[in-house]
Amino acid sequence: MESRNLYDNLIYDWWKNLDKLIFFLFLSLIILGMFFSLVSTSLIASTKLGTNNYYFFIRHLIYIFLGFCLIIFFSALKEKDIYKISILMFILFFISLILIPFFGVEIKGSKRWLDFPTLPRFQPIEFLKPFLVILLSLIIGSKFTSNNYFKFFLSTLLILPILLLLVLQPDIGQTLLISLVWLSLIFVSGINLYLLSFLILFSLSILGYLIFYIPKFSYIKFRITAFFDTKQKGNYQSQKATDAIIDGGFFGKGVGEGTLNTLVPEAHTDYVISVISEEFGVLLILIVLLIFLLLIFKVFKKIPSEKNNSNKLILIGSILLILFQVLIHIGVNIRFLPTTGMTLPFLSYGGSSILSSSILAGLILNFTRRKI
């Protein structure tokens, strides 16, 4: 009886101190993701795989359940426990990232996934990102030295091997995403703007050299040149995605009336926003964007009330990971950016993406909850 009362008290305390609006914003994105998965992947399962219409949806539902468990778990942990778990998880998934060149599964010219016999295929970088943000925040926000530039140097030593491993896959989208978050954390921590500008230009120069002069990255060069030359073949997917948005109009064609799913192989992951727009219209896209904007606003509003510098940076890094991912995904879908293979948090199909976004949601809920 006592153990049951203790359990009830823990649940009550967790719910009482939780930011309800942020929680329901995440929940609304999860529910929308489930709905879009149901209506957008059934056709793929039946026509392309010849399997149960609900094959993808059932898999999506399983990942959503696991993701919701992760949200509850990370939102209920004590701060010290989060730090300890993050270090262990970072080491585990960093080792997984190292294993990709040797044991990774190659898809469309890139090795980004591990596929062990006893485990479902997963993308290590997706799981590494949340814990990388925590470690970077602990380093940059720590008080062991007052020299910010030494802390920036340590954070550079932490992130460079990860960026190198991503470039070797190659995965320019995730490289860009992680670099943007890292530079943002450095920027808000106080850095000379000239030095920051130099770091950005230096990084872009190295990236440009790799893409245009190293044969391994020729397919990325092809995507970029195709982006600027609309007559090239490489524009097929992005052009179809843009056409789908235009064809959908303001209110959409209706459930199951879209054609993008049958024309583009990864429509339910990389181009999900176009799939939604074609079937449900720009109006629903605006609602989805409004949910993301409100979520970002609420999190940033909470940051000044946090006294611990490292915790502030964790919140900033976590919400920026979501923000930049949304911007890159939408940018690709409206042909503002070259194709990157970036998913939309909570709405795109994909186990690694859903679980990674759920960890970020749990961390955000943890560090925005009311302190007792």
C-alpha positions as CSV (number, residue, x, y, z in Angstrom):
1,M,0.0,0.0,0.0
2,E,2.8,2.4,0.9
3,S,4.6,1.7,-2.4
4,R,1.4,2.4,-4.3
5,N,1.0,5.7,-2.5
6,L,4.6,6.6,-3.3
7,Y,4.0,5.8,-6.9
8,D,0.9,7.9,-7.0
9,N,2.8,10.8,-5.3
10,L,5.5,10.6,-7.9
11,I,3.0,10.8,-10.8
12,Y,1.2,13.6,-9.1
13,D,4.4,15.6,-8.5
14,W,5.5,15.0,-12.1
15,W,2.2,16.2,-13.5
16,K,1.9,19.1,-11.1
17,N,5.3,20.6,-12.0
18,L,5.1,19.9,-15.7
19,D,4.5,22.7,-18.2
20,K,1.1,21.6,-19.5
21,L,1.1,23.7,-22.6
22,I,4.5,22.5,-23.8
23,F,3.4,18.9,-23.1
24,F,0.2,19.3,-25.1
25,L,2.0,21.0,-28.0
26,F,4.3,17.9,-28.2
27,L,1.3,15.6,-27.9
28,S,-0.6,17.4,-30.7
29,L,2.4,17.0,-33.0
30,I,2.6,13.3,-32.1
31,I,-1.1,12.8,-32.8
32,L,-0.9,14.7,-36.1
33,G,2.1,12.5,-37.0
34,M,0.1,9.4,-36.3
35,F,-2.8,10.6,-38.4
36,F,-0.6,11.6,-41.4
37,S,1.2,8.3,-41.1
38,L,-2.1,6.4,-41.3
39,V,-3.4,8.3,-44.4
40,S,-0.1,8.8,-46.3
41,T,1.7,5.4,-45.9
42,S,-1.2,2.9,-46.5
43,L,-0.9,3.4,-50.3
44,I,2.8,2.8,-50.2
45,A,2.4,-0.4,-48.2
46,S,-0.2,-1.8,-50.6
47,T,1.1,-0.8,-54.0
48,K,4.9,-0.8,-53.5
49,L,5.4,-3.5,-50.9
50,G,2.3,-5.6,-51.6
51,T,1.7,-6.0,-47.9
52,N,-0.9,-5.0,-45.2
53,N,-2.2,-1.4,-45.8
54,Y,-1.3,-0.6,-42.2
55,Y,2.2,-2.0,-42.2
56,F,4.0,1.4,-41.9
57,F,1.3,2.8,-39.6
58,I,1.7,-0.1,-37.2
59,R,5.4,0.3,-37.1
60,H,5.0,4.1,-36.7
61,L,2.6,3.4,-33.8
62,I,5.1,1.1,-32.1
63,Y,7.8,3.9,-32.3
64,I,5.3,6.4,-31.0
65,F,4.6,4.2,-28.0
66,L,8.4,3.8,-27.3
67,G,8.9,7.6,-27.9
68,F,6.1,8.5,-25.5
69,C,7.8,6.3,-22.9
70,L,11.1,8.1,-23.5
71,I,9.3,11.5,-23.1
72,I,7.9,10.4,-19.7
73,F,11.3,8.9,-18.6
74,F,13.5,11.9,-19.5
75,S,11.0,14.5,-18.3
76,A,10.8,12.8,-14.8
77,L,14.5,12.3,-14.2
78,K,16.6,14.4,-11.8
79,E,19.1,16.8,-13.4
80,K,22.1,14.9,-12.1
81,D,20.7,11.6,-13.4
82,I,20.2,13.2,-16.9
83,Y,23.9,14.3,-16.9
84,K,25.1,10.8,-16.0
85,I,22.8,9.0,-18.5
86,S,23.8,11.5,-21.2
87,I,27.5,10.7,-20.8
88,L,26.9,6.9,-21.1
89,M,24.5,7.3,-24.0
90,F,26.9,9.7,-25.8
91,I,29.7,7.1,-25.5
92,L,27.4,4.3,-26.7
93,F,26.1,6.1,-29.8
94,F,29.5,7.7,-30.6
95,I,30.9,4.2,-30.8
96,S,27.9,3.2,-33.0
97,L,28.8,6.2,-35.3
98,I,32.4,4.9,-35.5
99,L,31.1,1.5,-36.5
100,I,29.2,2.8,-39.6
101,P,32.1,2.9,-42.0
102,F,32.8,-0.8,-41.2
103,F,29.3,-2.3,-40.7
104,G,26.9,0.4,-42.0
105,V,24.2,-0.2,-44.5
106,E,24.6,1.8,-47.7
107,I,21.5,3.4,-49.2
108,K,21.7,5.7,-52.2
109,G,25.4,6.2,-51.9
110,S,25.5,7.0,-48.1
111,K,26.3,4.8,-45.1
112,R,24.2,6.2,-42.2
113,W,22.5,3.2,-40.7
114,L,23.5,0.2,-38.6
115,D,21.5,-3.0,-39.1
116,F,22.4,-5.7,-36.5
117,P,20.6,-9.1,-36.6
118,T,19.0,-8.7,-33.2
119,L,18.2,-5.0,-33.5
120,P,16.0,-3.0,-36.0
121,R,17.9,-0.7,-38.3
122,F,18.8,2.6,-36.7
123,Q,20.7,5.8,-37.5
124,P,23.2,6.5,-34.7
125,I,23.5,10.3,-35.3
126,E,19.8,10.7,-34.5
127,F,20.3,9.3,-31.0
128,L,23.6,11.0,-30.5
129,K,22.3,14.5,-31.1
130,P,20.3,15.1,-27.9
131,F,23.2,13.8,-25.7
132,L,25.7,15.8,-27.7
133,V,23.7,19.0,-26.9
134,I,23.8,18.1,-23.2
135,L,27.6,17.5,-23.2
136,L,28.3,20.7,-25.2
137,S,26.1,22.6,-22.8
138,L,27.8,21.2,-19.8
139,I,31.2,22.1,-21.2
140,I,30.3,25.6,-22.4
141,G,28.2,26.5,-19.4
142,S,30.5,25.0,-16.7
143,K,32.2,27.1,-14.1
144,F,35.5,25.2,-13.8
145,T,37.2,28.1,-15.6
146,S,36.2,31.7,-16.4
147,N,38.0,31.5,-19.8
148,N,35.2,31.1,-22.3
149,Y,37.5,30.5,-25.2
150,F,39.1,27.5,-23.5
151,K,35.6,26.1,-23.1
152,F,34.9,26.8,-26.7
153,F,38.1,25.0,-27.6
154,L,37.0,21.9,-25.5
155,S,33.7,21.9,-27.2
156,T,35.5,22.0,-30.6
157,L,37.5,18.9,-29.6
158,L,34.2,17.1,-28.8
159,I,32.3,18.0,-31.9
160,L,35.1,17.7,-34.6
161,P,35.3,13.9,-34.6
162,I,31.5,13.7,-35.0
163,L,31.4,16.1,-37.9
164,L,34.3,14.2,-39.5
165,L,32.4,10.9,-39.2
166,L,29.2,12.5,-40.6
167,V,31.2,14.0,-43.6
168,L,32.6,10.5,-44.3
169,Q,29.2,8.9,-44.5
170,P,28.4,11.4,-46.2
171,D,25.6,13.2,-44.4
172,I,25.8,16.9,-45.1
173,G,22.3,17.6,-43.8
174,Q,23.1,16.4,-40.2
175,T,26.6,18.0,-40.5
176,L,24.9,21.3,-41.2
177,L,22.3,20.8,-38.5
178,I,24.8,20.0,-35.7
179,S,27.2,22.7,-36.8
180,L,24.4,25.3,-36.6
181,V,23.4,24.2,-33.1
182,W,27.0,24.2,-31.9
183,L,27.7,27.7,-33.3
184,S,24.5,29.0,-31.8
185,L,25.5,27.7,-28.4
186,I,28.9,29.4,-28.7
187,F,27.2,32.6,-29.9
188,V,24.7,32.9,-27.0
189,S,27.6,32.2,-24.6
190,G,29.5,35.2,-25.7
191,I,32.1,35.1,-28.5
192,N,33.8,37.8,-30.6
193,L,31.7,38.2,-33.7
194,Y,34.8,38.4,-35.9
195,L,36.0,35.1,-34.5
196,L,32.5,33.5,-35.0
197,S,32.4,34.8,-38.6
198,F,35.9,33.3,-39.3
199,L,34.7,29.9,-37.9
200,I,31.6,30.0,-40.1
201,L,33.6,31.0,-43.3
202,F,36.3,28.5,-42.5
203,S,33.7,25.7,-42.0
204,L,31.9,26.6,-45.3
205,S,35.2,26.7,-47.2
206,I,36.1,23.2,-46.0
207,L,32.6,21.9,-46.8
208,G,32.7,23.5,-50.3
209,Y,36.1,22.0,-51.0
210,L,34.9,18.5,-50.0
211,I,31.7,18.8,-52.1
212,F,33.2,20.2,-55.3
213,Y,36.7,18.6,-55.4
214,I,36.4,15.2,-53.6
215,P,34.9,12.4,-55.8
216,K,33.2,10.7,-52.8
217,F,30.8,13.7,-52.5
218,S,30.0,14.0,-56.2
219,Y,26.3,13.1,-55.6
220,I,26.0,16.1,-53.2
221,K,27.6,18.3,-55.9
222,F,25.1,17.0,-58.3
223,R,22.2,17.9,-56.0
224,I,23.5,21.4,-55.5
225,T,24.1,22.1,-59.2
226,A,20.7,20.6,-59.9
227,F,19.2,22.9,-57.3
228,F,20.5,25.9,-59.3
229,D,19.7,24.4,-62.7
230,T,16.1,23.4,-62.9
231,K,16.6,21.6,-66.2
232,Q,18.8,18.9,-64.6
233,K,17.5,15.4,-63.7
234,G,18.3,15.8,-60.1
235,N,15.4,18.1,-59.6
236,Y,12.7,15.4,-60.0
237,Q,11.9,14.8,-56.4
238,S,12.0,18.4,-55.2
239,Q,10.1,19.6,-58.3
240,K,7.4,17.0,-57.6
241,A,7.2,18.1,-54.0
242,T,6.8,21.7,-55.0
243,D,4.1,20.7,-57.6
244,A,2.3,18.8,-54.8
245,I,2.1,21.9,-52.6
246,I,0.8,24.0,-55.5
247,D,-1.7,21.3,-56.6
248,G,-3.0,21.0,-53.0
249,G,-4.0,24.6,-52.9
250,F,-5.4,26.1,-49.7
251,F,-7.7,23.2,-48.7
252,G,-6.0,20.2,-50.4
253,K,-7.2,17.4,-52.7
254,G,-8.6,15.3,-50.0
255,V,-7.5,12.2,-48.1
256,G,-5.9,9.6,-50.3
257,E,-6.1,11.8,-53.4
258,G,-2.5,12.9,-53.5
259,T,0.0,11.4,-56.0
260,L,3.3,12.4,-54.4
261,N,3.5,9.2,-52.4
262,T,3.6,7.1,-55.6
263,L,6.0,9.4,-57.5
264,V,8.7,10.0,-54.9
265,P,10.3,7.1,-53.0
266,E,10.9,8.8,-49.6
267,A,7.8,11.1,-49.7
268,H,6.6,9.9,-46.2
269,T,9.9,10.9,-44.6
270,D,11.9,13.6,-46.5
271,Y,8.8,15.2,-48.2
272,V,6.1,14.7,-45.6
273,I,5.2,18.4,-45.5
274,S,4.5,18.3,-49.3
275,V,2.4,15.1,-48.8
276,I,0.3,16.8,-46.1
277,S,0.0,20.0,-48.2
278,E,-1.2,18.1,-51.3
279,E,-3.9,16.2,-49.5
280,F,-5.0,18.7,-46.8
281,G,-3.9,22.0,-48.1
282,V,-1.7,24.9,-47.0
283,L,-4.2,25.7,-44.2
284,L,-3.2,22.6,-42.3
285,I,0.5,23.3,-42.9
286,L,0.0,26.7,-41.4
287,I,-1.6,25.1,-38.3
288,V,1.4,22.7,-38.0
289,L,3.9,25.6,-38.3
290,L,1.9,27.5,-35.7
291,I,2.2,24.6,-33.3
292,F,6.0,24.5,-33.8
293,L,6.3,28.3,-33.4
294,L,4.2,28.3,-30.2
295,L,6.4,25.5,-28.9
296,I,9.6,27.4,-29.7
297,F,8.2,30.6,-28.2
298,K,7.1,28.9,-24.9
299,V,10.5,27.2,-24.5
300,F,12.5,30.4,-25.1
301,K,10.1,32.2,-22.7
302,K,11.2,29.7,-20.0
303,I,14.9,30.1,-20.5
304,P,15.5,33.4,-18.5
305,S,13.9,31.8,-15.4
306,E,16.5,29.0,-15.4
307,K,19.4,30.0,-13.2
308,N,21.9,27.2,-14.2
309,N,23.9,28.3,-17.3
310,S,24.3,24.7,-18.5
311,N,20.6,24.0,-18.2
312,K,19.8,27.2,-20.2
313,L,22.1,26.0,-23.0
314,I,20.5,22.5,-22.9
315,L,17.1,24.2,-23.5
316,I,18.5,26.4,-26.2
317,G,20.3,23.6,-28.0
318,S,17.3,21.2,-27.7
319,I,14.8,23.6,-29.1
320,L,17.2,24.8,-31.8
321,L,17.7,21.2,-33.0
322,I,14.0,21.0,-33.6
323,L,13.7,24.5,-35.1
324,F,16.6,24.1,-37.5
325,Q,15.4,20.6,-38.5
326,V,11.9,22.1,-39.3
327,L,13.5,24.9,-41.3
328,I,15.7,22.6,-43.3
329,H,12.9,20.2,-44.0
330,I,10.5,22.9,-45.2
331,G,13.3,24.6,-47.1
332,V,13.9,21.5,-49.1
333,N,10.2,20.9,-49.8
334,I,9.7,24.5,-51.2
335,R,13.0,24.3,-53.2
336,F,14.7,26.9,-51.0
337,L,17.4,24.4,-50.1
338,P,19.0,21.4,-52.0
339,T,17.8,17.9,-51.0
340,T,19.3,16.9,-47.6
341,G,17.2,13.9,-46.5
342,M,16.1,15.8,-43.3
343,T,12.9,14.5,-41.6
344,L,10.3,16.6,-39.9
345,P,10.2,16.0,-36.1
346,F,7.3,13.9,-34.9
347,L,5.5,14.0,-38.3
348,S,7.9,12.1,-40.6
349,Y,7.9,8.3,-40.7
350,G,11.1,6.8,-39.2
351,G,11.9,5.1,-35.9
352,S,15.2,6.8,-35.3
353,S,13.8,10.3,-36.0
354,I,10.7,9.7,-33.8
355,L,12.8,8.4,-30.8
356,S,15.4,11.1,-31.1
357,S,12.6,13.8,-31.2
358,S,11.0,12.2,-28.2
359,I,14.3,12.3,-26.2
360,L,14.5,16.1,-27.0
361,A,10.9,16.5,-25.9
362,G,11.6,14.8,-22.6
363,L,14.6,17.0,-22.0
364,I,12.7,20.1,-22.8
365,L,9.8,19.1,-20.5
366,N,12.3,18.3,-17.7
367,F,14.2,21.6,-17.8
368,T,11.0,23.7,-18.2
369,R,9.1,22.1,-15.4
370,R,8.4,24.1,-12.2
371,K,11.2,23.8,-9.7
372,I,10.1,22.5,-6.2
